[in-house]
Amino acid sequence: MTAFQSLNVSGSALTAQRVRMDVVSSNLANMDTTRAKQVDGEWVPYRRKLVSLQSNGESFSSILHSRMNSEDAGNGVKVTKITEDDSDFNLVYDPTNPDANEEGYVQKPNVDPLKEMVDLVSSTRSYEANVTAMNASKGMLLKALEIGK
């Protein structure tokens, strides 16, 4: 493992977790948006976005098995795609709303604030853990530089 590889791995994780936090923020900001885009001439509500993460390179199990005695630590993580959640929209009875259908129901986005907050806390904790790992690596590199003094 090179001296800076651990910093690169933590840096890639910081970037991925930041993207997750941005997507959660977007979901929360649009949780009441009933006219996000037009599909076939009809306005549809905002759909919840999901982030998919993947290892930069091999899978975790293959890295673990092939490198148990190796010095290589892997290549980090990357965001592979941001997809839309295909779950049904929430129906709310509000006949006075201009977006209500004939029965008086309005389609609201499929964003659940509780799920979003769980995702936000999870990504925040992962971000903090990677900052801690990066600071530990930086501290070890600084101590290694002091050996020659």
Buried (B, 14 or more C-beta within 10 A) or exposed (E): EEEEBBBBBBBBBBBBBEBBBBBBEBBBEBBEBBEEEEEEEEEBBBBBBBBEBEBEEBEEEEBEEEBEEEEEBBBBBBBEEBEEBEEEBBEEEEEEBEEBEEEEBBBBBBBBEEBBEEBBEBBBEBBEEBBEBBEEBBEEEEEEEEEEE
